[in-house]
Amino acid sequence: MELKSHRFLLLVLMLMLPGCASIPLATMAHFSGFGPQDILELKPQNLRVKATINASVGIDLVKATSISLGVKTEQGLVNLKLPLQALKQQTIAAKQSLFSSSPAYSVQYMKLSEQGIVDFEKFQQLVKSKSIKGGSFSAGLNYSTEDKNQKLNPNDETVYFSVAIKLGQSKDFVALIERYEIENL
């Protein structure tokens, strides 16, 4: 019975991701059977994050991409930010065709930083101790126009942000947010 309540909780949390926009149904289905034992088996050193945004925006995706966990325990709420560090970056060229076009995209591949690994291991310890009463997971883009080193979108194009996570070396990336349209950039 407890495992079913964890699955239900995970499904509810996924439905309540910030904005709830652009979360693929396949992602919800992928994580619907994900339980506490699956979390304990993850190796934080092998977690990978892939973030994509229009190349013309010029945002530093390592700084702007956020992954965090909120865990409610008997002692209160524990917020764990999972800082990231760069692995590699690539640019996908713009495509022009007779019926459609797409802008160039910047793709940043990242892994958990040392602090991110420590924080994820804290989360696993809380799961192992069975002291979790609820929780949340969020992925998103933290961008401030106050950062003068980052240029705004100069091409008057629609800006899309995507983020995906890879849970192990032999796994595929799973989209968490797919082509979320960013307004007022």
C-alpha positions in Angstrom: 0.0 0.0 0.0 2.9 2.4 0.9 4.5 1.9 -2.6 1.2 2.8 -4.3 0.9 6.0 -2.3 4.5 7.0 -3.3 3.6 6.4 -6.9 0.5 8.5 -6.6 2.5 11.2 -4.8 5.1 11.2 -7.5 2.4 11.5 -10.2 0.7 14.4 -8.4 4.1 16.2 -8.0 4.9 15.8 -11.6 1.5 17.3 -12.5 2.2 20.2 -10.3 5.6 21.2 -11.7 6.0 24.9 -12.0 3.9 26.2 -14.8 2.8 22.7 -15.7 3.5 23.8 -19.2 5.1 21.6 -21.9 5.5 18.5 -19.8 5.3 15.6 -22.2 2.8 12.9 -21.4 5.5 10.4 -22.1 7.5 11.8 -19.2 4.6 11.4 -16.8 4.2 7.8 -18.0 7.9 7.2 -17.7 8.0 8.3 -14.0 4.6 6.8 -13.0 6.2 3.6 -11.8 9.2 5.3 -10.3 9.4 4.5 -6.6 11.6 4.9 -3.5 13.8 1.9 -4.5 14.4 3.5 -7.9 15.6 6.7 -6.2 18.0 4.8 -3.9 19.5 3.0 -6.9 20.4 6.2 -8.7 24.0 7.2 -8.8 24.1 11.1 -8.6 27.5 11.1 -10.4 25.8 9.6 -13.4 22.9 12.1 -13.6 23.0 14.3 -16.6 20.9 17.4 -17.6 20.4 18.7 -21.1 19.1 22.3 -21.5 18.2 23.9 -24.8 17.3 27.5 -25.7 17.4 29.7 -28.8 21.1 30.5 -29.5 20.3 34.2 -30.2 19.3 34.7 -26.5 22.8 34.1 -25.3 21.9 32.9 -21.8 24.5 30.9 -19.8 22.5 27.7 -19.4 24.7 26.4 -16.6 23.9 29.4 -14.4 20.3 29.7 -15.5 19.1 26.1 -15.4 17.7 25.1 -12.0 17.0 21.6 -10.6 15.7 21.4 -7.1 14.0 19.1 -4.6 11.7 20.1 -1.8 11.2 17.4 0.9 8.7 17.6 3.7 9.8 15.6 6.8 8.7 15.4 10.4 11.2 18.1 11.2 9.9 20.5 8.5 10.6 21.4 4.9 14.1 20.7 3.4 15.0 22.5 0.2 17.8 21.0 -1.8 19.1 22.8 -4.9 21.1 20.7 -7.2 23.8 22.9 -8.7 25.1 22.0 -12.1 28.4 22.2 -13.9 29.1 22.2 -17.6 30.1 19.1 -19.6 29.8 20.3 -23.2 28.0 22.7 -25.3 26.8 22.5 -28.9 24.9 24.6 -31.3 22.2 23.2 -33.6 22.1 25.2 -36.8 19.0 27.0 -37.9 16.8 25.2 -40.5 15.0 26.9 -43.3 12.5 25.1 -45.6 9.7 26.0 -47.8 7.0 25.4 -45.2 8.8 26.0 -41.9 11.8 27.3 -40.2 13.5 27.0 -36.9 16.2 29.1 -35.3 19.6 28.0 -34.1 19.6 26.4 -30.7 22.2 26.3 -28.0 22.4 22.9 -26.2 24.2 22.6 -22.8 25.0 19.2 -21.3 25.6 19.3 -17.6 26.2 17.1 -14.6 25.6 17.6 -10.8 28.4 19.7 -9.2 30.1 18.3 -6.1 27.5 20.2 -4.0 24.7 18.8 -6.1 26.0 15.3 -5.5 26.1 15.9 -1.8 22.6 17.4 -1.8 21.2 14.5 -3.9 22.8 12.0 -1.5 21.1 13.8 1.4 17.8 13.3 -0.4 18.5 9.6 -0.8 19.3 9.3 2.9 15.9 10.9 3.7 14.2 8.4 1.3 16.1 5.5 2.9 15.1 6.7 6.4 11.4 6.8 5.3 11.0 10.1 7.0 9.6 11.9 3.9 6.0 13.0 4.3 5.8 14.7 0.9 7.9 16.5 -1.6 8.4 18.3 -4.9 10.8 18.3 -7.8 11.3 21.3 -10.0 13.3 22.1 -13.1 13.3 25.5 -14.8 15.1 28.5 -16.1 16.2 31.3 -13.7 17.0 34.3 -15.8 17.3 37.9 -14.7 17.5 40.8 -17.2 19.7 42.5 -14.5 22.7 40.4 -15.7 24.3 42.8 -18.2 26.6 40.1 -19.6 23.7 38.3 -21.1 22.1 39.6 -24.3 18.4 39.6 -24.9 16.8 38.1 -28.0 17.8 40.3 -30.9 16.0 38.4 -33.7 12.3 38.9 -32.6 11.8 35.1 -32.7 9.8 33.0 -30.4 12.1 31.7 -27.6 11.7 28.1 -26.4 13.3 26.4 -23.5 13.6 22.7 -22.9 15.3 20.6 -20.2 15.8 16.9 -20.0 17.3 14.5 -17.5 19.3 11.3 -17.9 19.2 9.1 -14.9 22.1 6.8 -15.7 24.8 6.1 -18.2 22.8 3.5 -20.2 19.6 5.5 -20.0 18.1 8.0 -22.5 17.3 11.6 -21.8 13.7 12.1 -20.5 12.2 15.5 -21.3 11.0 17.4 -18.2 10.0 20.6 -20.0 9.6 20.5 -23.7 9.6 23.7 -25.8 8.3 26.0 -23.1 7.6 29.4 -24.7 9.3 32.1 -22.8 7.6 35.5 -22.9 8.8 39.0 -22.1 12.5 38.1 -22.5 
